[in-house]
Amino acid sequence: MNSIAIKKQKIRLPMFFMSLYFLATPLSIIPMPGDISLLKLVTIIVVIFMVPLLFVGENEIKPNSVHLAWIAYLIYSFSSLFHLREEISIDTLRGIVETTALAFLISLRVYNSREKRYIYNIWLLTGAIMVFLMVFASNVLVNSDNRETIYIFGYSEDPNQVCGYFILPLVICMERMLHKEDKRFRIIYILFLIAMIYCVFKTGSRGGLVAIMATVFLYTIISVKGMKNRIITAIVILAVLFIIIYFIIPILPETIMNRFNIERILEDRASNRFNIWLVLLTDMKTNIENFVFGKGFYATAEALSGAGISNTVAHNHIIQVLYDQGLIGCMLFIIMLATSAVRTFKRNRILTVALFGMMVLSMSITVYPYYKPFWNVLIMGALNFVEEEEKNA
């Protein structure tokens, strides 16, 4: 479809409400009256309007394979209450139910080509909001090697979780740099890339940096086609590396840069993550029933406390799901992700790359539904776009 035809297409109300939700995600730590967050308030508003919009206006409803896999994981998640019914377990299950309901409201309909471009612009704006907050609303964490994170009204975001907000915007930037119609904005995208990577370094997150590097690597392998585009990508990557090495690294505190030293990682055992993983994996081997069916959401807290470790989570979502929901739950979770990855690989590879980057990040943090960027990328993988349906008809 040519650009003139695309510009004539309408951006409909459901897309505006989806955009409102995504834009509110970086502001999830802002409290509101009634003991809820700004994101929660926005989510309620979005749901109130999205439900009736399923039945009015120009709608084409199209369930897909991601929805099926998501439902299978959701149904099995209810079994966790047979193993553990503490408040945090119930809250986690409720979070999965609520996130699933919102995901289906957003992704069941079919969106047009202009709406596809629009939602990617919203993701770029989301990344820009995070850069702004990391520059103008950040503070140094106490006893954390000068690591910085976002502070708003006395509330802070986990520095490792900050990095996930940049993964999809980063891939979109790289994709836009190769488009002819976006060539005049190439320098802006490059500067935006540098700004996002600078923010990742400021957080001092080793898992975040690895996720960003893995994302860039996979994008260059599976998405860049043609010798000209490969040369452009290589030049951009080298230019960004040059700027990082000679302009960004020198202005960062030495304590932050020491965190990325291999010897330091081995010395502190990846911020004690190696010990956490060992405790949970060892405990799983002691009971075959728990290994198969799990011990309930956040059963990790008791296991780690019993081992003298102050953490309550696995800091690795695959291990977290394996411990909480057992082998069955872990396989259903992986199937849900794999289904999205396969579907987007056929239709829109930048989402496959972003999902891979999120999975790499999840190897160092837990990403139950309270961590929205992970699930938002999964929602993007479930979206239906009309031109993609035509290509794959």
N, C-alpha and C positions, 0 to 999 in steps of 0.2 A: 504494500500500500504506500502511495507517495505521500510526501509531507503535507501537500495541500489538502488531500482527503483526510489525513489524520487531524489537521487543525479544525476541520469542520465537525469532528466528533464532539460530543458533549462530555463534560466531566460531571458525573451525576452525584446526587447527595450521599449515597453510600461511600463513595470514594472520599468525600470531604470528611465524613465522620471517621473513616479509617485513618485518614491523615491526622486528624485531631488526636486520636489515641496514640499514634506513633510519636507525634511531636511532644506529647505529655510524658512519654516514658523517661526521658532524661531528668524530668523534674519529680520523679517518684518519691524523693526524700523530703519534699516540701510538705509540711503538715497543714491540715485544714481543720476547721471547727468540726466537732463530732468525732474526734479521734480517728480520722481517716486521712489518707494522703491525697495530694492533688491528683495523682494518677488514678486513684480509686474513684474519686469524684468524677473525673472525666470519663472513666470506663462506664460508670453507671449511666451517665448522660448518653454516651454512645450506644449502649445496649437499648435504652429506652426508645431511641429513634430508629435504630437498625432493625428491630423486630418488626414494626409495621411496614418498613420499607421493603421487607421480603415479599409483601403481598400487594404493593402498589407500584405504579410506574413501570418503566421498561425493565423487566427482569428476566434473565435466563438463569435458572438454577441448575447447576451441574456438579453433583458429587463426583469425587475422583478417588484414586487409590490411596492417597495420603489420608483422606477422611476415614476410609475403612480401617487402615492400620492404626490411626489415632484412636478410633472407637475401641478397637481391640485392646489397646494399652489401657485406656480409661476403664473399661469393664473389669479387667484383671486388677486394676489398682484398688478397687473396692475390697478385694480379698485381704488387703493389708490390715483392715480393721479386725480381722479374726486373730491377728498376732499382737497388735499393739493399738491401744485406744487412748493414748495420752493426748493432751490438747494440741501439741505440735503435730502429731500424726494426723489428727482430724483436720487441722488447718491446712496441712499439705495436700490431703486428698481434696478438700474443698477448693484449694487453689488450682488443682489439676482440672476439676470439674468446671470451674469458672473460666479458666483459660481455654478449655476445649469449646465451651459454649460460645465464647467471644470469637474464637478462631473460625468456627463454623458460620457464624453470622457474617463474618467478613469475607470468607473465602468460598462460600457455596455459589455465589453469583458469578457471572462471566463479565469481565471488564474489557473495554476496548483499548486500542493502541495508544490513544492520547492519555487515557487513565494510567496505562502502564508507565509511560514517560513521567507522568505527574507524580506517581507514588515513589519513583526512584528519586525525583527531585526532593520529595519530602524526606527521604532517607539522607540525602546530602545535607539538607537543612538540620536534621537531627544531629548529624556529625558535627556541623558547624556550631550548634548550640553547646555540644560537649566541649569543643575546643574553646569556646568563649568562657564557659564555666571553669575549665581547667586553667585558663590564663587569669581570669579576673575574680573567680570565686573559689580558689583553692587554698589549702593550708597544709603545713607540714604535719605529718602524724608524729605523735610523741613516741620516742624510742624506736624509730623505724628507719634509720639511715637516711634521714631527710627525704623520705618518700612523700609525695604530695597526692592529695585527693580533693574532691569537691566538698566544700562546707557551705551549707545554706541554712540560716536560722538555727545554728547549733547542731544540725544533723549532717552526717557525712556519708559518702558513698565508699564502699570497699574499693581500694585502688586497683585490685586485680579485676574487679567487675567493670570498672571504668573502660578498660581496654576493649571489651566486647562491643561497645557502642560504635567503635570505629571500623569494625571488620567489613560490614556490607558497604558503608560509604566509601571505604578505601577501594573495594573492588569496582564499584560504580565509577569512581574517578579514573581508574586504570582503563576501564572499558570506554569511557567517554573520550579519553585522549586519542583513541584510535579511530573514532568516527569522523568522517569528513565534515559533517555539519557542525561538529563541536571543535573543529581544529582551531578556530579563533580564540577559544577559551582554554587552550591547552596549558598555557602558563599558569592560569588560575587553578586548574586541577592539580598541577605539579606542586604549587605552593600549598594547596590544601592538603595534599599527601604529606608534605614535609611537616605541616602543623600538627596533623594527627599523630605522626610517628614521634614527634617531639613530645606530645602529651603522654604517649605510651612510656617513653623514657622517664618522664617526670614521675610517673607512678612507681617506678622501680619494680614493676611487675615482670618477673622472668617468664612466667607462663603467658602473659599478655604479649610480650615481645616475640616469643616462639610462635604464638598463634598468628601474629601479623606476618612474620617471615614465612610461615608455612602457607598462608593465604596467597602471598605474592608469588611464591614458587609454583603452587598449583595453578594459579591463573595463567602464568606464562607457559605452562606445559600444555594445558588442555583448551585454553580459550584464544590464545593469540595465533592467528592463521595468516599465512603469507609472509614472505621474506621481508617486505617493507615494514609490516607491523611488528615483526620480531626485532628488526633493527631499531625501530622507534622505541619499543619497550625496553630493549637493552640500554639504549642511550639514556632514557628516563631513569631507569634503575641505577645506573652508574652515576648520573648527576645527583640523584637523591642521596646515594651513599656518600658521595664526595661532600655534600653539604652537611650530612649527619656527622661525618668523621671530623671535618675541619671547622664546623661552625656550631653544631649542637652539642656534641660531646664535651668540648672544652668549657662550656658554660654550665654544665651540670655538676652538682656536688660530687666530689670524689667518692663519698660513701655510697652514693647511688650506683656509680659505675662499678664499684667493687662488687656489688650484688650480682653482676653479670659475669663475674670471674668463675671459671669452672672449679677452681680449687675452693672458692667460697661456697659454691653450691654443694660440693661434696662434704665440706666441713660442717655446714649446718643442715645437711641432709635435706636439701630443698625446703628450708623452713620447717623441718621436722616432718615433712610429708612422707618421706620414705618410711619412717617409723609408724606413722598412722596407717599407711597402706599395709605394712607387714602385720600389724596387730589385727586388722580386720580380715585380711586374707587367711591368716592363721586360724582365727576364730571360726571362720566359715567351714574349715576342713574338719572341725570337731563334730559336726552334726549334719548328716546328709539331708535331713528334712529341711533344716534351716537354709541349707545351700540351694535346695530346689525351689522352696516356696518363700524364703525370706523371713525376716523377723519383725517387719512393720516399719513404717516411715520413721526415720530418725532413731532407729534402734542403735545406730552407731554411737550415739551420745553415751549410753550406758556402757557399751563395750570399751570405748576409749577412756572413760572415767575409771573403769575397773583396772585399766592398764596404766593408770597414773598420768594420762595425757589430758590436758585441759581442753583440747578441741572437741567439738560436738559433731563435726561433719567429716566426711572422708577426704575432702579437697580433691576429689576425682569422681566425676559423676557416674562413670561406669561402675566403679567399685561401690559407690553409694547405692545405686539402684540394685546391684547384685546383692549387697548385704541386706538392704531394706525389703526388696521384692523378690529376691531369689533369682535363680537361673531363668525361670519362666518369664518373670517381669523384665529382666534385663534383655532377654531375647526379643520380647515384644517392643521394648523401647528402641533397640537397635534396628528392628524391622521397620518401625515408624520412620526413623531417620534415613535408613537405606531406601525406603520407598520414595521419600521426598527427594533424595539425591539422584536416584535413577530417573524419576519423572522430570526433574529440572535439567538433568544432563541432556535429555532429548529436546527440551524446549528452551531453556534459558540457563546457560552454564554458569553465569555469574552468581546465580543463587546456589548452585552446587558448590562452587568455590567458597562462598560465604558460609554455607552450612558446614563445610569441612573445617574452615577456620574456627567456627564456634565449637566444633567437636574437639579440636586441638586445645582450645581454651578450657573446655570442660574437663580436660585431664588434670587440671590444677585447681579447679573450684567445683563446688556443687551448684547445679543449675536447676533446681526445682522451680516451679512457676513464679516464685518471688523475684527471680532474676529474669526480667522481661526480654532483654535483647535476644537471648537464645531462642525463646519461644516465638518472638516476633519474626525471626528469620525463618523458623519452621512454618509460620503462618504464610509468609511470602512464598514458600515452596508449595503451599496448597492452593494458591490463587490460580484462577482460570483467566487466561487472556484470549480474546477471540482469534487473533491472528495465529496464535500458537495452536489453537484447536484446529484451524483450517490447514496448517502445515502438516499436522499429524493425523488428519482425517483419513 
